[in-house]
Amino acid sequence: MSFSEALKEVVERVDGAVSCIILAADGIPVEEYSVENLIDFNDLSAEISTLIRDIEVASEDLKLGKAKEFAVIAEACGIITRKITDEYYITVVIRPDGNYGKARFVLRSVVPRIEEEFKT
């Protein structure tokens, strides 16, 4: 499965999803797909990289193990990010009235199909 196919699948399967992006932990975008721009991808990439570092530190400090997923739900939109590998993440942007539970489910089902591409 190509990255663009995976991102398109996430947006199409989740009610209210408008964008999906794969990014490196340092914030560099790998691939993106969008049907509506609720948030600027450049800003998102920069902020997500900071959140990833902060969440990893907090998870380790609390002795929870490695964080697999996190979400930010705000007035303008929701953002759910799931780890693909230690260095890559997939993020979906959802309208406020979107289906966040389905987004989490779809990300969990898509990640195993694309993670092999990052291990080569």
GROMACS elastic network, one bead per residue, 0.5 to 0.9 nm:
[ bonds ]
;  ai    aj funct       b0    kb
    1     4     6  0.83957   500
    1     5     6  0.64392   500
    1     6     6  0.66204   500
    1   113     6  0.67939   500
    1   114     6  0.65693   500
    2     5     6  0.52101   500
    2     6     6  0.62791   500
    2     7     6  0.87562   500
    2   114     6  0.74710   500
    2   117     6  0.88159   500
    3     6     6  0.50662   500
    3     7     6  0.62065   500
    3     8     6  0.85671   500
    3    22     6  0.80281   500
    3    30     6  0.88120   500
    3    31     6  0.67144   500
    3    32     6  0.84394   500
    3   114     6  0.70350   500
    3   117     6  0.89380   500
    4     7     6  0.52108   500
    4     8     6  0.61015   500
    4     9     6  0.85042   500
    4    31     6  0.67943   500
    4    32     6  0.70980   500
    4    33     6  0.67923   500
    5     8     6  0.51662   500
    5     9     6  0.60519   500
    5    10     6  0.87240   500
    6     9     6  0.50858   500
    6    10     6  0.63693   500
    6    11     6  0.88894   500
    6   110     6  0.66234   500
    6   111     6  0.86528   500
    6   113     6  0.84197   500
    6   114     6  0.75867   500
    7    10     6  0.52259   500
    7    11     6  0.64812   500
    7    12     6  0.86948   500
    7    19     6  0.79791   500
    7    20     6  0.54537   500
    7    21     6  0.67798   500
    7    22     6  0.80391   500
    7    31     6  0.82229   500
    7    32     6  0.69697   500
    7    33     6  0.59136   500
    7    34     6  0.86546   500
    7    90     6  0.85518   500
    7    92     6  0.84995   500
    7   110     6  0.87291   500
    8    11     6  0.52521   500
    8    12     6  0.60870   500
    8    13     6  0.85493   500
    8    19     6  0.83923   500
    8    20     6  0.75006   500
    8    32     6  0.88773   500
    8    33     6  0.62060   500
    8    34     6  0.80177   500
    9    12     6  0.51124   500
    9    13     6  0.59425   500
    9    14     6  0.85331   500
    9   106     6  0.86795   500
    9   110     6  0.84716   500
   10    13     6  0.53420   500
   10    14     6  0.62071   500
   10    17     6  0.76815   500
   10    19     6  0.85581   500
   10    20     6  0.71029   500
   10    92     6  0.76488   500
   10   103     6  0.74187   500
   10   106     6  0.62935   500
   10   107     6  0.69741   500
   10   110     6  0.77104   500
   11    14     6  0.56089   500
   11    15     6  0.78447   500
   11    16     6  0.80320   500
   11    17     6  0.50082   500
   11    18     6  0.59331   500
   11    19     6  0.62264   500
   11    20     6  0.65908   500
   11    33     6  0.81228   500
   11    34     6  0.79017   500
   11    35     6  0.82093   500
   11    92     6  0.75973   500
   11    93     6  0.86371   500
   11    94     6  0.87212   500
   11   103     6  0.86583   500
   12    15     6  0.75253   500
   12    17     6  0.73876   500
   12    18     6  0.85363   500
   13    17     6  0.81534   500
   13   102     6  0.81834   500
   13   103     6  0.81237   500
   13   106     6  0.74135   500
   14    17     6  0.54451   500
   14    18     6  0.88160   500
   14    94     6  0.84081   500
   14    98     6  0.75579   500
   14    99     6  0.63896   500
   14   100     6  0.80719   500
   14   102     6  0.60501   500
   14   103     6  0.56450   500
   14   106     6  0.75050   500
   15    18     6  0.88054   500
   15    94     6  0.81402   500
   15    95     6  0.86486   500
   15    97     6  0.85564   500
   15    98     6  0.53550   500
   15    99     6  0.54613   500
   15   100     6  0.85049   500
   15   102     6  0.79421   500
   15   103     6  0.82431   500
   16    93     6  0.85289   500
   16    94     6  0.53067   500
   16    95     6  0.50676   500
   16    96     6  0.76946   500
   16    97     6  0.66097   500
   16    99     6  0.63765   500
   16   100     6  0.86173   500
   17    20     6  0.79502   500
   17    35     6  0.86928   500
   17    36     6  0.89295   500
   17    92     6  0.68361   500
   17    93     6  0.58012   500
   17    95     6  0.62565   500
   17    98     6  0.65342   500
   17    99     6  0.79271   500
   17   100     6  0.88198   500
   17   103     6  0.78029   500
   18    33     6  0.84631   500
   18    34     6  0.57942   500
   18    35     6  0.53509   500
   18    36     6  0.52685   500
   18    37     6  0.71572   500
   18    38     6  0.75810   500
   18    92     6  0.77002   500
   18    93     6  0.58939   500
   18    94     6  0.57678   500
   18    95     6  0.70999   500
   19    32     6  0.74957   500
   19    33     6  0.56490   500
   19    35     6  0.62847   500
   19    36     6  0.67161   500
   19    37     6  0.72086   500
   19    38     6  0.82101   500
   19    39     6  0.89327   500
   19    91     6  0.82268   500
   19    92     6  0.57479   500
   19    93     6  0.50997   500
   19    94     6  0.72366   500
   20    31     6  0.85648   500
   20    32     6  0.58445   500
   20    33     6  0.53789   500
   20    34     6  0.64073   500
   20    90     6  0.71478   500
   20    91     6  0.55232   500
   20    93     6  0.61825   500
   21    29     6  0.71140   500
   21    30     6  0.75184   500
   21    31     6  0.57821   500
   21    33     6  0.63147   500
   21    34     6  0.83855   500
   21    41     6  0.82338   500
   21    45     6  0.89565   500
   21    89     6  0.82648   500
   21    90     6  0.56890   500
   21    91     6  0.52699   500
   21    92     6  0.65714   500
   21    93     6  0.86064   500
   22    28     6  0.88230   500
   22    29     6  0.60989   500
   22    30     6  0.53965   500
   22    31     6  0.53058   500
   22    32     6  0.63287   500
   22    84     6  0.89031   500
   22    88     6  0.70225   500
   22    89     6  0.56382   500
   22    91     6  0.63651   500
   23    26     6  0.79028   500
   23    27     6  0.59107   500
   23    28     6  0.55699   500
   23    30     6  0.51663   500
   23    31     6  0.71709   500
   23    32     6  0.86181   500
   23    45     6  0.71386   500
   23    48     6  0.89017   500
   23    49     6  0.86853   500
   23    87     6  0.84960   500
   23    88     6  0.56710   500
   23    89     6  0.53795   500
   23    90     6  0.63692   500
   23    91     6  0.78976   500
   24    27     6  0.53331   500
   24    28     6  0.52385   500
   24    29     6  0.63401   500
   24    30     6  0.68863   500
   24    45     6  0.87353   500
   24    49     6  0.79380   500
   24    87     6  0.55916   500
   24    89     6  0.62602   500
   24    90     6  0.88791   500
   25    28     6  0.73882   500
   25    48     6  0.80798   500
   25    49     6  0.54985   500
   25    50     6  0.87158   500
   25    52     6  0.68559   500
   25    53     6  0.80610   500
   25    86     6  0.77625   500
   25    87     6  0.50415   500
   25    88     6  0.55708   500
   25    89     6  0.68513   500
   26    45     6  0.83250   500
   26    46     6  0.79437   500
   26    48     6  0.86222   500
   26    49     6  0.52841   500
   26    50     6  0.81600   500
   26    52     6  0.87587   500
   26    53     6  0.89661   500
   26    87     6  0.80021   500
   26    88     6  0.88131   500
   27    42     6  0.86478   500
   27    44     6  0.83376   500
   27    46     6  0.53061   500
   27    47     6  0.77504   500
   27    48     6  0.66138   500
   27    50     6  0.82017   500
   28    42     6  0.87908   500
   28    45     6  0.65593   500
   28    46     6  0.80055   500
   28    49     6  0.85156   500
   29    32     6  0.73266   500
   29    41     6  0.83457   500
   29    42     6  0.82953   500
   29    45     6  0.67240   500
   30    88     6  0.88467   500
   32    41     6  0.85449   500
   34    37     6  0.67370   500
   36    39     6  0.88040   500
   37    40     6  0.67418   500
   37    41     6  0.83781   500
   38    76     6  0.75039   500
   38    77     6  0.71057   500
   38    93     6  0.77088   500
   38    94     6  0.83793   500
   38    95     6  0.78322   500
   39    42     6  0.88329   500
   39    43     6  0.77137   500
   39    44     6  0.70220   500
   39    76     6  0.87290   500
   39    77     6  0.82571   500
   39    93     6  0.80598   500
   40    43     6  0.54253   500
   40    44     6  0.61406   500
   40    45     6  0.86564   500
   41    45     6  0.59140   500
   41    46     6  0.85639   500
   42    45     6  0.52060   500
   42    46     6  0.64061   500
   42    47     6  0.87573   500
   43    46     6  0.52886   500
   43    47     6  0.62148   500
   43    48     6  0.85066   500
   44    47     6  0.52244   500
   44    48     6  0.58562   500
   44    49     6  0.85238   500
   45    48     6  0.52660   500
   45    49     6  0.63048   500
   45    50     6  0.89186   500
   46    49     6  0.55164   500
   46    50     6  0.68047   500
   47    50     6  0.52563   500
   47    51     6  0.63065   500
   47    52     6  0.86807   500
   48    52     6  0.59807   500
   48    53     6  0.86563   500
   48    81     6  0.84839   500
   48    91     6  0.89892   500
   49    52     6  0.51219   500
   49    53     6  0.64783   500
   49    54     6  0.87799   500
   50    53     6  0.53434   500
   50    54     6  0.62730   500
   50    55     6  0.86123   500
   51    54     6  0.50548   500
   51    55     6  0.58847   500
   51    56     6  0.83558   500
   52    55     6  0.52644   500
   52    56     6  0.60590   500
   52    57     6  0.86240   500
   52    67     6  0.88553   500
   52    70     6  0.87486   500
   53    56     6  0.52174   500
   53    57     6  0.62656   500
   53    58     6  0.86800   500
   54    57     6  0.52327   500
   54    58     6  0.61765   500
   54    59     6  0.85565   500
   55    58     6  0.50364   500
   55    59     6  0.59325   500
   55    60     6  0.84799   500
   55    67     6  0.70897   500
   55    70     6  0.82392   500
   56    59     6  0.51226   500
   56    60     6  0.61751   500
   56    61     6  0.85366   500
   56    65     6  0.86807   500
   56    66     6  0.65523   500
   56    67     6  0.61051   500
   57    60     6  0.51979   500
   57    61     6  0.60158   500
   57    62     6  0.85565   500
   58    61     6  0.50020   500
   58    62     6  0.60851   500
   58    63     6  0.84630   500
   58    64     6  0.86387   500
   59    62     6  0.52388   500
   59    63     6  0.61643   500
   59    64     6  0.52296   500
   59    65     6  0.61421   500
   59    66     6  0.63654   500
   59    67     6  0.61900   500
   60    64     6  0.59892   500
   60    65     6  0.58056   500
   60    66     6  0.68169   500
   60    67     6  0.84730   500
   61    64     6  0.77450   500
   62    65     6  0.81865   500
   63    66     6  0.87787   500
   64    67     6  0.76648   500
   67    70     6  0.77171   500
   67    82     6  0.87977   500
   67    83     6  0.78591   500
   68    81     6  0.84634   500
   68    82     6  0.58115   500
   68    83     6  0.52495   500
   68    84     6  0.83748   500
   69    80     6  0.73244   500
   69    81     6  0.55669   500
   69    83     6  0.61691   500
   69   104     6  0.86844   500
   70    79     6  0.83810   500
   70    80     6  0.59283   500
   70    81     6  0.54386   500
   70    82     6  0.66509   500
   71    78     6  0.72082   500
   71    79     6  0.55270   500
   71    81     6  0.61633   500
   71    82     6  0.87448   500
   72    77     6  0.84723   500
   72    78     6  0.56947   500
   72    79     6  0.51837   500
   72    80     6  0.65305   500
   72    81     6  0.87190   500
   73    76     6  0.84092   500
   73    77     6  0.63782   500
   73    79     6  0.62699   500
   73    80     6  0.82086   500
   73    96     6  0.78086   500
   74    77     6  0.54676   500
   74    78     6  0.57598   500
   74    79     6  0.83646   500
   74    96     6  0.74762   500
   75    78     6  0.78858   500
   75    96     6  0.64970   500
   76    95     6  0.70782   500
   76    96     6  0.62708   500
   77    93     6  0.67358   500
   77    94     6  0.55589   500
   77    97     6  0.84290   500
   77    98     6  0.87194   500
   78    92     6  0.81252   500
   78    93     6  0.57458   500
   78    94     6  0.50297   500
   78    95     6  0.63791   500
   78    96     6  0.61868   500
   78    98     6  0.83182   500
   78   100     6  0.78702   500
   79    91     6  0.66666   500
   79    92     6  0.57325   500
   79    94     6  0.63621   500
   79   100     6  0.89958   500
   80    90     6  0.82859   500
   80    91     6  0.55311   500
   80    92     6  0.54412   500
   80    93     6  0.67867   500
   80    94     6  0.82260   500
   80   100     6  0.80517   500
   80   103     6  0.76368   500
   80   104     6  0.72493   500
   80   107     6  0.88252   500
   81    89     6  0.65685   500
   81    90     6  0.55991   500
   81    92     6  0.65762   500
   81    93     6  0.89847   500
   81   104     6  0.87134   500
   81   107     6  0.84936   500
   82    88     6  0.88930   500
   82    89     6  0.56252   500
   82    90     6  0.54251   500
   82    91     6  0.64545   500
   82    92     6  0.88866   500
   82   104     6  0.82691   500
   82   107     6  0.69310   500
   82   108     6  0.77623   500
   82   111     6  0.81213   500
   83    86     6  0.69442   500
   83    87     6  0.80802   500
   83    88     6  0.62764   500
   83    90     6  0.64939   500
   83    91     6  0.88924   500
   83   111     6  0.80266   500
   84    87     6  0.76717   500
   84    88     6  0.53778   500
   84    89     6  0.50648   500
   84    90     6  0.67049   500
   84   111     6  0.58336   500
   84   112     6  0.77726   500
   84   114     6  0.79004   500
   84   115     6  0.57016   500
   84   118     6  0.82711   500
   85    88     6  0.51712   500
   85    89     6  0.69574   500
   85   115     6  0.68018   500
   85   118     6  0.73834   500
   85   119     6  0.82690   500
   86    89     6  0.81691   500
   87   118     6  0.88609   500
   88   115     6  0.88764   500
   88   118     6  0.79322   500
   90   107     6  0.77433   500
   90   111     6  0.79662   500
   91   107     6  0.84704   500
   92   103     6  0.74753   500
   92   107     6  0.82825   500
   94    97     6  0.79146   500
   94    98     6  0.57405   500
   94    99     6  0.78059   500
   94   100     6  0.75047   500
   94   103     6  0.83548   500
   95    98     6  0.51516   500
   95    99     6  0.85919   500
   96    99     6  0.86825   500
   97   100     6  0.86314   500
   98   102     6  0.89228   500
   98   103     6  0.86560   500
   99   102     6  0.54737   500
   99   103     6  0.63523   500
   99   104     6  0.89695   500
  100   104     6  0.63462   500
  100   105     6  0.87125   500
  101   104     6  0.52302   500
  101   105     6  0.63505   500
  101   106     6  0.87214   500
  102   106     6  0.60246   500
  102   107     6  0.84931   500
  103   106     6  0.51581   500
  103   107     6  0.60957   500
  103   108     6  0.85626   500
  104   107     6  0.52612   500
  104   108     6  0.62581   500
  104   109     6  0.87788   500
  105   108     6  0.51860   500
  105   109     6  0.63715   500
  105   110     6  0.87966   500
  106   109     6  0.50654   500
  106   110     6  0.60997   500
  106   111     6  0.86018   500
  107   110     6  0.51256   500
  107   111     6  0.60025   500
  108   111     6  0.56524   500
  108   112     6  0.74066   500
  109   112     6  0.64623   500
  109   113     6  0.74885   500
  110   113     6  0.54216   500
  110   114     6  0.66961   500
  110   115     6  0.87968   500
  111   114     6  0.53986   500
  111   115     6  0.58549   500
  112   115     6  0.54022   500
  112   116     6  0.74538   500
  113   116     6  0.70659   500
  113   117     6  0.86210   500
  114   117     6  0.57133   500
  114   118     6  0.75503   500
  115   118     6  0.54329   500
  115   119     6  0.68874   500
  116   119     6  0.52318   500
  116   120     6  0.70377   500
  117   120     6  0.60578   500
